[in-house]
Amino acid sequence: MIEQLLTRDFSDVEAAVREAAAAEILPRFRQLAAHEIAEKSGPHDLVTVADRGAEEHLTASLTALLPGSVVVGEEAVAADPSSYGAVRGEAPVWIVDPVDGTRQFVRGEPGFCTLVALAHRGEVLASWTYAPVLDEMAVAVRGGGARLDGKPLAAGSPAPGAVLEVATSHPDFTTPEQKRSLLNLRTEGISTRPCGSAGLEYLAVARGALDAVGFTWELAWDHAAGLLLVEEAGGAHLTLTGEPFRITGGNALPFTAARDAATARRVHELLVAGA
């Protein structure tokens, strides 16, 4: 099954992602009415008609492209949490975040994206990160590399002795233990800032514009696409126990993804020391 999936032509998936954004997201950019925005768990967890419309669009198109596949989408899981279990199931699964960075989208800022990943038995096989306002499309295929707008992506390594730029989860939205771990990154040789759209932060790592991320949550739709993108661009990721991140859950948090293995180990050591 995995071999068959990895050898298929994924151009139809890219087209489906672009079509969903064109139909459901871009027409609503800077055009949202108040009644088209709602809170889920709180004021920092928003959903819009664009999120729901894009996920429904992608659910229909992606399952048609791969009969027998299922979708785990952020908005569908919000309505039925039990549907998240399909990430650990036997069927090929499309993991979808229709608008990653909804707060930015609501504010009329371009820093949001649509994330799609194809996984099977817990292994991410391919991913798509599309920033519709910026018209940037990053695609990764396991073992086949990563590309941004058709050009190969290589994360590279930080310059020797350079200050490492790291985007992190906001300390206000973490447990006390996670907060201590992240705060330990505030040391000589590290410059931290709060993260924006997780998908675009992963893209920044994959293109060498950001050295690492440090995140404290593990919902698959936020991480599956970006982690494969970073891996295929030459980067690495480690959880608090030193193991790679698993999309099926049970990860020791915080975790990091970085431009190269040495940077991942440096950030990981600091996170562990602060835990």
C-alpha positions as CSV (number, residue, x, y, z in Angstrom):
1,M,0.0,0.0,0.0
2,I,2.7,2.5,1.0
3,E,4.7,1.8,-2.1
4,Q,1.7,2.3,-4.3
5,L,0.8,5.6,-2.7
6,L,4.4,6.9,-2.9
7,T,4.5,6.2,-6.7
8,R,1.2,7.9,-7.6
9,D,1.1,11.3,-9.3
10,F,0.1,13.8,-6.7
11,S,-0.5,16.8,-9.1
12,D,-4.2,16.2,-8.7
13,V,-3.9,16.7,-4.9
14,E,-2.2,20.0,-5.4
15,A,-4.9,21.1,-7.8
16,A,-7.6,20.1,-5.2
17,V,-5.9,22.2,-2.5
18,R,-5.7,25.2,-4.8
19,E,-9.3,24.8,-5.9
20,A,-10.6,24.6,-2.3
21,A,-8.7,27.8,-1.4
22,A,-10.0,29.6,-4.5
23,A,-13.6,28.6,-3.9
24,E,-13.9,28.9,-0.1
25,I,-11.0,30.9,1.4
26,L,-9.9,33.7,-0.9
27,P,-13.3,35.1,-1.6
28,R,-13.8,35.6,2.2
29,F,-10.3,37.1,2.9
30,R,-10.9,40.5,4.4
31,Q,-14.6,40.0,3.6
32,L,-15.8,38.2,6.8
33,A,-18.9,39.4,8.6
34,A,-19.1,39.1,12.4
35,H,-21.6,36.3,12.2
36,E,-19.2,34.3,10.0
37,I,-16.7,34.0,12.9
38,A,-17.2,31.9,16.0
39,E,-15.2,30.7,19.0
40,K,-14.6,27.1,19.7
41,S,-12.7,26.5,23.0
42,G,-12.1,30.2,23.6
43,P,-11.3,33.6,22.1
44,H,-8.0,32.3,20.8
45,D,-9.6,29.3,19.1
46,L,-11.6,30.6,16.2
47,V,-13.5,29.1,13.3
48,T,-15.0,30.8,10.3
49,V,-17.2,29.9,7.4
50,A,-14.1,29.6,5.3
51,D,-12.6,27.0,7.6
52,R,-15.7,24.9,7.4
53,G,-16.3,25.4,3.7
54,A,-12.7,24.6,2.7
55,E,-12.7,21.4,4.8
56,E,-15.9,20.2,3.3
57,H,-14.6,20.9,-0.1
58,L,-11.3,19.1,0.5
59,T,-13.1,16.1,2.2
60,A,-15.2,15.6,-1.0
61,S,-12.3,16.0,-3.4
62,L,-9.6,14.1,-1.6
63,T,-11.6,11.0,-0.9
64,A,-12.7,11.0,-4.5
65,L,-9.1,11.1,-5.6
66,L,-8.2,8.1,-3.4
67,P,-11.1,5.7,-3.0
68,G,-11.1,4.0,0.4
69,S,-9.3,6.9,2.1
70,V,-10.7,8.9,5.0
71,V,-10.3,12.5,6.2
72,V,-9.3,13.7,9.7
73,G,-10.0,17.4,9.6
74,E,-9.8,20.0,12.4
75,E,-13.4,21.1,12.1
76,A,-14.9,17.6,11.7
77,V,-13.0,16.5,14.8
78,A,-14.3,19.6,16.7
79,A,-17.9,18.3,15.9
80,D,-17.1,14.6,16.6
81,P,-13.9,14.1,18.6
82,S,-14.0,10.3,18.0
83,S,-13.2,10.8,14.3
84,Y,-9.6,11.7,15.3
85,G,-9.0,8.0,15.8
86,A,-8.8,7.5,12.1
87,V,-5.2,8.8,12.3
88,R,-4.4,5.5,13.9
89,G,-6.6,3.4,11.6
90,E,-5.8,1.1,8.7
91,A,-7.2,3.2,5.9
92,P,-5.1,5.9,4.1
93,V,-5.9,9.2,5.9
94,W,-5.9,12.7,4.7
95,I,-5.0,15.0,7.6
96,V,-6.5,18.5,6.9
97,D,-6.2,21.9,8.5
98,P,-8.3,24.1,6.1
99,V,-7.1,27.4,7.5
100,D,-4.0,27.1,9.7
101,G,-3.7,30.6,11.3
102,T,-7.4,31.4,11.6
103,R,-6.6,34.4,13.8
104,Q,-4.4,35.9,11.1
105,F,-7.1,35.2,8.5
106,V,-9.7,36.9,10.7
107,R,-7.4,39.9,11.1
108,G,-7.0,40.2,7.4
109,E,-3.3,39.2,7.5
110,P,-1.7,37.0,4.8
111,G,0.1,34.7,7.2
112,F,-2.2,31.7,7.1
113,C,-2.2,28.5,5.0
114,T,-4.0,25.3,4.1
115,L,-2.4,22.1,5.3
116,V,-3.0,18.6,3.9
117,A,-1.0,15.5,4.6
118,L,-1.5,11.9,3.4
119,A,-0.6,9.2,6.0
120,H,-0.9,5.5,6.4
121,R,-0.5,3.5,9.6
122,G,1.0,6.6,11.3
123,E,3.5,7.4,8.6
124,V,3.2,10.7,6.7
125,L,3.8,10.0,3.0
126,A,3.2,13.3,1.4
127,S,2.2,16.8,2.3
128,W,1.0,20.1,0.9
129,T,1.4,23.6,2.5
130,Y,-0.4,26.3,0.6
131,A,-0.4,30.0,1.5
132,P,-3.2,31.2,-0.8
133,V,-2.7,35.0,-0.4
134,L,1.1,34.6,-1.0
135,D,0.4,32.0,-3.7
136,E,3.2,29.7,-2.3
137,M,2.8,25.9,-2.5
138,A,5.3,23.6,-0.7
139,V,5.0,19.9,-1.5
140,A,6.9,17.0,0.1
141,V,6.9,13.3,-0.7
142,R,8.6,10.9,1.6
143,G,11.9,9.9,0.0
144,G,11.3,12.3,-2.8
145,G,12.4,15.6,-1.3
146,A,10.6,18.9,-0.7
147,R,9.8,21.7,-3.2
148,L,8.5,25.2,-3.0
149,D,6.7,26.3,-6.1
150,G,8.4,23.5,-8.0
151,K,12.0,24.4,-6.8
152,P,13.9,22.1,-4.4
153,L,13.9,23.1,-0.8
154,A,17.0,22.7,1.3
155,A,17.0,23.9,5.0
156,G,20.7,24.0,5.3
157,S,22.5,24.7,8.6
158,P,22.9,27.9,10.6
159,A,26.1,29.8,10.2
160,P,28.7,28.7,12.8
161,G,28.3,30.8,15.9
162,A,25.1,32.5,14.7
163,V,22.2,33.2,17.1
164,L,19.5,30.6,16.6
165,E,16.1,32.0,15.7
166,V,13.4,29.8,17.3
167,A,9.6,30.2,17.1
168,T,7.7,28.7,20.1
169,S,4.3,28.1,21.5
170,H,3.1,31.1,23.5
171,P,3.9,30.5,27.2
172,D,0.4,31.7,28.2
173,F,-1.0,28.6,26.5
174,T,1.2,25.9,28.1
175,T,1.3,23.9,31.3
176,P,3.7,25.1,34.0
177,E,6.1,22.3,33.2
178,Q,6.0,23.2,29.5
179,K,6.4,26.9,30.2
180,R,9.6,26.2,32.2
181,S,10.9,24.1,29.4
182,L,10.3,26.8,26.8
183,L,11.6,29.6,29.0
184,N,14.9,27.7,29.2
185,L,15.4,28.6,25.5
186,R,15.9,32.2,26.6
187,T,19.6,31.9,26.8
188,E,22.7,33.1,25.1
189,G,22.8,32.1,21.5
190,I,19.1,31.7,21.2
191,S,16.5,34.3,20.1
192,T,12.8,33.2,20.6
193,R,9.5,34.7,19.5
194,P,5.9,33.4,19.6
195,C,4.9,31.4,16.6
196,G,2.3,32.3,14.0
197,S,0.7,29.8,11.7
198,A,2.5,26.5,12.5
199,G,2.4,25.5,8.9
200,L,4.2,28.6,7.8
201,E,6.7,28.3,10.6
202,Y,7.6,24.8,9.4
203,L,7.9,26.2,5.9
204,A,10.3,28.9,7.2
205,V,12.5,26.1,8.8
206,A,12.4,24.1,5.6
207,R,13.6,27.1,3.5
208,G,16.3,28.1,6.0
209,A,14.6,31.3,7.1
210,L,14.0,30.0,10.7
211,D,16.3,27.8,12.6
212,A,13.8,25.8,14.7
213,V,10.4,25.6,16.4
214,G,9.4,24.5,19.9
215,F,5.8,23.4,20.2
216,T,3.7,22.1,23.1
217,W,0.7,20.6,21.4
218,E,0.4,17.5,19.1
219,L,-2.7,17.8,17.0
220,A,-1.9,16.0,13.8
221,W,-3.4,18.6,11.4
222,D,-1.0,21.3,12.7
223,H,2.2,19.2,12.4
224,A,1.9,16.3,9.9
225,A,2.5,18.4,6.8
226,G,5.2,20.6,8.2
227,L,7.2,17.9,9.8
228,L,7.5,15.9,6.6
229,L,8.4,19.2,4.7
230,V,11.2,19.8,7.2
231,E,12.4,16.2,7.1
232,E,12.6,16.2,3.3
233,A,14.4,19.5,3.2
234,G,17.1,18.0,5.4
235,G,15.9,18.9,8.9
236,A,15.1,16.8,12.0
237,H,12.6,16.7,14.8
238,L,12.8,15.4,18.4
239,T,10.3,15.1,21.3
240,L,11.4,15.6,24.9
241,T,12.4,12.0,25.2
242,G,14.7,12.3,22.1
243,E,12.4,10.4,19.8
244,P,10.9,11.7,16.6
245,F,7.4,13.1,16.8
246,R,4.6,10.7,16.1
247,I,1.4,11.9,14.5
248,T,-0.5,9.1,16.3
249,G,0.1,10.9,19.6
250,G,1.6,10.1,23.0
251,N,4.6,12.4,22.4
252,A,6.6,13.9,25.3
253,L,6.2,17.6,25.0
254,P,7.6,20.2,24.1
255,F,9.1,19.0,20.9
256,T,11.3,20.7,18.3
257,A,11.8,20.6,14.6
258,A,15.0,22.2,13.2
259,R,17.0,22.9,10.0
260,D,19.5,20.2,10.8
261,A,20.1,17.4,13.3
262,A,22.7,19.4,15.3
263,T,20.3,22.3,15.8
264,A,17.5,19.9,16.8
265,R,19.8,18.4,19.4
266,R,20.8,21.8,20.7
267,V,17.2,23.0,21.2
268,H,16.2,19.6,22.6
269,E,19.0,19.7,25.2
270,L,17.7,23.1,26.4
271,L,14.1,21.9,26.5
272,V,15.1,18.9,28.6
273,A,17.2,20.9,30.9
274,G,14.3,23.2,31.6
275,A,11.7,20.5,32.1
